[in-house]
Structure formats: structure tokens, C-alpha cells
Amino acid sequence: MPTPLMVRSELLNQDLTGKTYVVTGANSGIGLVTTQQLARQGATVVMGVRRVKEGQRVAAEIRRETASAQLFVYPLELADLASVRAFAAEVNRNHPKLQGLVNNAGVMKTPFGHTKDGFETQFGVNHLGHFLLTNLLTEALKAGAPSRVINLSSYFHEFAMGRKGEIHFDDLNYHSRPFDSWEAYAQSKLANLLHARELGRRLAGTGVTTASVNPGFVHTNLLTVPLPMWLQRLVVIPVMRLAGMIEPWEGAQTTLHALLAPEVAQHSGAYYSQMARYKDKASRAGGWPLRSPNPVAHDDAVAARLWNASQALVQG
């Protein structure tokens, strides 16, 4: 495998004082690392978390490291659109100008189930919850422009364990067709990419730049192995690293680049990828930006159709 792409040092030394960013899933994994780095650079970070007590504990730890950290912990359950609306209302009330929204939270390979609003769990949490949140925070992002919206996608939007990434408009939420967890995950991650692409088109000229990112094969709590921790450290983790697994700090690099690099503003709606095991070997080194090897990711008609379908679902 190639080596991970890393953010330029000058971007990580920028003074972000006076800028406000919203990060979903901010209390663990890539979201936590992103929050820590933004706080170190002086930014105000709104942490959207499912478990507020855990979020507050994490925020306290960040403040011990960075005494000046400006952190706000608000409850956010992406599987419940009422919670998404309540979170967005709180953000708009207290932070009317935003410089960034990082749609980071997500679930992977969940068993068959539906969200409170009747959406397949992965499509509902990974895409529709963030789709609605982005819509509700768009005016604050415009008011804070130049600003960015970053969607956490995955290289599994191409293939997920052999399942091709496609948008199944005939039954997006598996109400009638046979359920396949990896197929559903691939659909949700492709939706993240298409959402950023269509959002970039719709927000052209507003000063709001959009991007989707693949963080790579990251060692996070999405990856669960039913073995004792000592055995994981001794055997599983070394083997996975040989297979290309990287740590959360490396996984957060693509998010931070998309959020902070000035040249990203010239490519709104683009896809940025850490190194990854794409089927397409030419894409495996990653790229900032990278043309997705999945042809559906470049289909503007599919992106527009997905937008319209998503809008109807979150309004319904």
C-alpha cells in the first residue's frame, strides 16, 4: 500500500480564532481528532453527539490539553429527524454564522432496521439525517462564508465487500427488496458523495464550498472485532495495518485538508480520498481531489434525482 496523504503543516498552524465549525460524531474517532485539531487552532467547535455526558467528558479532556478551547456539546440523534431539527435550531440560535459543517457521524454494516422516521438505518443516519441538517444550517453557512460543508463518505461507495455502490430509487429504504447490509452501506456512502456534488452545484456563488471525503481504512469504533483487546493488539491490529489500516489522526487528514486548504474552494462538490483499496488500482494512492472510480458518482442526473427524493423523504 502507498503511504497516507498528510495535510500541509501551514494549514495546521492557521489561526482559526473567531471561526465556528459544527462536527457531528465529535466525541470519538475521526470526529474527535477533527474537533481536537480545530480547537488547538483556536476555532469554536459545536459538537453534535448522541451521548451528551460522554461528549461533555471528551470536551473536558480537550480543554485540559487546550485551555482556551471553545466547545459546545449539543445532543444530536441522526436516526431521529426531530432531534436533527432541534439540534439545528440550537445551532442557529447560538451560532448564526458558521465557517464549516463536518457531516462526520455514521454507522456501518448495521443489522436490518429502520430509523424512527422509517428509513433504512444506514441510509437514514449516514445520508438523510445529514442531508436535513445541512439544509437547516445552510443560511448560517452562507452568513459565515467563506465556509465549507464536508461529507464523510468512504471508498466503499465504489464496492463494499463485493456489493456495487448504487442508488436504488425503486426502494431506497428496503421496505420490500431483500436486505443486504453491505449493499445498504455502499448506497449510503455513495449518497454522501452525490449529496456534496449536488449541494456544490446549488450553492455556487454563495461562498459555501462542498466536498466529500474518504478517510481511508481507519481504526475506529466502527470496526469491531469480537476478540480480547490483548489479542487484537498482538495479532489483529498488526495484520490490519499490513492491509492498509491507519489510525484516526491519519484518517482525519482528508477532512482537515478539505476543510482548511484554500485550493479546495476551486473544486466545490469534488471528492477527496485518502489512500484506499479501490478496485481501480490507479485510484489506490488516493488524491486531493480524486475522480471517483464509480461512474455513478459523476452522474449529475442521479445526484439531482437523489436530492429531490431526499427532500421529499425528510419533509414527509
C-alpha positions in Angstrom: 0.0 0.0 0.0 1.1 3.6 -0.5 1.7 5.9 2.4 -1.1 8.1 3.8 -1.6 11.6 2.5 -0.9 14.3 5.1 -2.1 17.9 5.5 0.5 20.6 4.9 1.9 21.9 8.2 1.0 25.5 7.5 -2.7 24.6 7.3 -2.5 23.0 10.8 -0.9 26.2 12.1 -3.5 28.6 10.8 -5.2 30.8 13.4 -8.9 29.9 13.4 -9.9 32.2 16.2 -13.4 33.6 15.6 -14.4 30.8 13.3 -17.1 28.3 14.2 -17.4 24.7 13.0 -20.0 22.0 13.6 -18.8 18.5 13.8 -21.2 15.5 14.1 -20.0 12.4 15.9 -17.4 14.7 17.6 -16.7 12.5 20.6 -14.8 9.6 19.0 -12.7 8.5 16.1 -12.2 10.9 13.2 -14.7 13.4 14.6 -12.8 13.6 17.8 -9.5 14.2 16.1 -11.0 16.8 13.9 -12.5 18.6 16.9 -9.2 18.5 18.8 -7.3 19.9 15.9 -9.8 22.7 15.3 -9.8 23.6 19.0 -5.9 23.7 19.0 -6.1 26.2 16.2 -8.5 28.5 18.1 -11.8 27.6 16.5 -15.1 27.3 18.3 -16.5 23.8 17.7 -20.1 22.7 18.2 -20.0 19.0 19.0 -23.1 17.1 17.8 -23.2 13.9 19.9 -25.7 11.1 20.7 -24.5 10.8 24.3 -24.2 14.2 25.9 -22.4 13.1 29.1 -19.8 11.3 27.0 -19.5 14.4 24.8 -19.0 16.6 27.9 -16.4 14.3 29.2 -14.5 14.4 25.9 -14.8 18.2 25.8 -13.3 18.4 29.3 -10.4 16.3 28.2 -9.8 18.6 25.2 -9.9 21.7 27.5 -7.3 20.1 29.7 -5.0 19.9 26.7 -6.1 23.2 25.2 -7.2 25.6 28.0 -8.6 28.1 25.6 -10.8 25.6 23.7 -14.3 26.9 22.9 -16.5 23.8 22.8 -20.3 23.4 22.9 -21.9 20.0 23.3 -25.4 19.6 21.9 -27.4 16.4 21.6 -27.9 15.0 18.1 -29.5 11.7 17.1 -29.3 11.4 13.3 -31.7 8.5 13.4 -34.5 10.9 14.6 -35.3 13.9 12.4 -37.0 15.6 15.3 -33.6 15.5 17.0 -31.9 16.9 13.9 -34.3 19.8 13.8 -33.8 20.5 17.5 -30.0 20.4 17.1 -30.1 22.7 14.1 -32.4 25.2 15.9 -29.9 25.3 18.8 -27.0 25.9 16.5 -28.8 28.6 14.6 -29.9 30.3 17.8 -26.4 30.4 19.3 -24.1 30.3 16.3 -25.8 32.2 13.4 -22.6 32.3 11.3 -20.7 29.1 10.6 -17.5 28.6 8.7 -17.8 24.8 8.5 -20.1 21.8 8.9 -18.4 18.4 9.1 -21.0 15.7 8.5 -18.8 13.1 10.1 -21.0 10.7 12.2 -22.1 7.4 10.7 -22.9 3.7 11.1 -21.6 0.7 9.2 -23.0 -2.7 8.4 -25.9 -2.5 10.8 -28.4 -5.3 11.0 -31.7 -4.8 9.3 -33.7 -2.0 10.8 -35.3 1.4 10.3 -34.8 4.8 11.9 -37.6 6.5 13.9 -38.8 8.0 10.7 -38.9 4.7 8.8 -35.7 5.0 6.8 -33.2 2.1 6.5 -30.7 2.7 9.3 -27.6 3.3 7.3 -29.3 5.5 4.6 -31.2 7.3 7.3 -28.2 8.0 9.6 -25.4 8.4 7.1 -27.3 10.4 4.5 -30.8 11.6 5.3 -30.0 12.9 8.8 -27.1 14.9 7.5 -29.0 16.0 4.4 -31.6 17.6 6.6 -29.1 19.0 9.0 -27.2 20.6 6.1 -30.4 22.1 4.7 -31.2 23.6 8.1 -27.8 25.1 8.6 -27.3 26.5 5.0 -28.3 30.0 5.9 -25.8 30.1 8.8 -23.1 28.8 6.4 -24.0 31.5 3.9 -23.9 34.1 6.6 -20.4 32.8 7.7 -19.0 32.5 4.2 -16.4 31.6 3.0 -17.4 28.3 4.6 -17.3 24.6 3.9 -19.6 21.5 4.1 -17.6 18.3 4.3 -19.4 14.9 4.0 -17.6 11.8 5.3 -18.0 9.2 2.6 -16.0 6.0 2.1 -14.1 4.2 -0.6 -16.8 1.6 -0.2 -19.0 3.9 -2.3 -17.4 2.0 -5.2 -17.7 -1.5 -3.9 -18.5 -2.7 -0.3 -17.4 -6.3 0.1 -18.3 -7.0 -3.5 -21.6 -5.0 -3.5 -21.6 -2.3 -6.1 -22.3 1.2 -4.9 -25.7 2.2 -6.5 -28.7 4.3 -5.6 -31.8 2.0 -5.6 -34.5 4.5 -6.2 -37.1 1.8 -6.5 -36.7 1.0 -2.8 -34.2 3.3 -1.0 -35.2 2.0 2.4 -35.6 -1.7 1.9 -39.3 -1.8 2.5 -39.8 -4.6 0.0 -36.5 -5.8 -1.5 -34.1 -8.3 0.3 -31.8 -6.5 2.7 -28.1 -6.7 2.4 -26.1 -4.7 5.0 -23.0 -4.0 2.8 -25.1 -3.1 -0.2 -27.0 -0.6 2.1 -23.8 0.8 3.4 -22.4 1.3 -0.2 -25.6 3.1 -1.1 -25.4 5.4 1.9 -21.8 6.3 1.2 -22.4 7.0 -2.5 -25.3 9.2 -1.4 -22.9 11.2 0.8 -20.7 11.8 -2.3 -23.7 12.7 -4.6 -25.1 15.0 -1.9 -21.9 17.0 -1.8 -21.8 17.2 -5.6 -25.3 18.4 -6.0 -25.0 20.8 -3.0 -22.0 22.3 -4.6 -23.9 23.0 -7.7 -26.8 24.5 -5.9 -24.6 26.7 -3.7 -22.4 28.0 -6.5 -21.6 31.7 -6.0 -22.6 31.8 -2.3 -19.1 31.3 -0.9 -20.1 27.9 0.5 -17.7 25.2 -0.8 -18.7 21.5 -0.5 -16.7 18.3 -0.6 -17.0 14.6 0.1 -14.1 12.7 1.6 -12.9 9.2 2.1 -10.8 8.9 5.3 -9.4 5.5 4.4 -9.5 2.2 6.3 -9.4 3.8 9.7 -9.1 2.1 13.1 -12.3 3.5 14.8 -15.2 2.2 16.8 -17.0 1.3 13.6 -14.6 -1.5 13.4 -15.4 -4.1 16.0 -13.6 -7.4 16.4 -15.1 -10.0 18.9 -11.7 -10.8 20.5 -9.9 -9.8 23.7 -8.1 -6.5 23.4 -4.7 -8.1 24.2 -5.2 -10.5 21.3 -6.3 -7.6 19.0 -3.2 -5.7 19.8 -0.9 -8.7 19.4 -2.4 -10.1 16.2 -5.4 -8.4 14.7 -4.2 -4.8 14.6 -0.7 -5.6 13.1 -2.3 -7.7 10.4 -4.9 -4.9 9.6 -2.1 -2.4 9.4 -0.4 -4.5 6.8 -3.7 -4.5 4.9 -3.7 -0.7 4.9 -5.5 0.2 8.2 -4.5 3.7 9.5 -5.0 5.5 12.8 -7.7 8.2 13.4 -5.1 11.0 13.1 -4.2 9.8 9.6 -7.9 9.3 8.8 -8.7 12.9 9.8 -6.1 14.3 7.3 -8.5 14.3 4.3 -11.2 16.0 6.4 -8.8 18.7 7.6 -7.4 19.3 4.1 -10.9 19.7 2.6 -11.9 22.0 5.5 -8.8 24.2 5.5 -6.9 24.1 2.2 -7.6 27.3 0.1 -7.4 25.4 -3.2 -10.5 23.3 -2.3 -12.7 26.3 -3.0 -11.8 25.9 -6.7 -13.4 22.5 -6.8 -16.7 22.7 -5.0 -18.5 19.3 -4.9 -15.4 17.3 -5.5 -14.3 14.1 -3.9 -11.1 13.8 -1.8 -9.6 10.4 -0.9 -7.0 9.1 1.5 -5.2 6.0 0.1 -7.6 3.1 -0.1 -8.1 -0.4 -1.5 -10.2 0.6 -4.5 -11.0 -2.0 -7.2 -9.4 0.5 -9.6 -5.7 0.2 -8.9 -4.9 3.6 -10.3 -7.0 5.2 -7.5 -5.4 3.4 -4.6 -2.8 6.1 -3.8 -5.7 8.5 -3.2 -5.9 12.1 -4.3 -6.9 15.5 -3.2 -9.1 15.7 -5.2 -9.7 12.3 -6.8 -12.0 11.3 -9.6 -14.2 8.5 -8.1 -13.8 5.2 -9.9 -17.5 4.7 -9.5 -19.2 6.2 -12.7 -22.4 6.8 -10.8 -20.6 9.3 -8.7 -20.3 11.6 -11.7 -23.9 11.3 -12.9 -25.4 14.7 -12.3 -28.9 13.4 -13.2 -28.6 10.8 -10.4 -27.3 13.4 -8.0 -30.3 15.7 -8.8 -32.8 12.8 -8.5 -31.3 11.8 -5.2 -31.6 15.4 -3.9 -35.3 15.5 -4.9 -36.0 12.1 -3.3 -34.2 13.0 -0.1 -36.0 16.3 0.1 -39.4 14.5 -0.2 -38.4 12.0 2.5 -37.2 14.4 5.1 -40.2 16.7 4.5 -42.7 13.8 4.6 
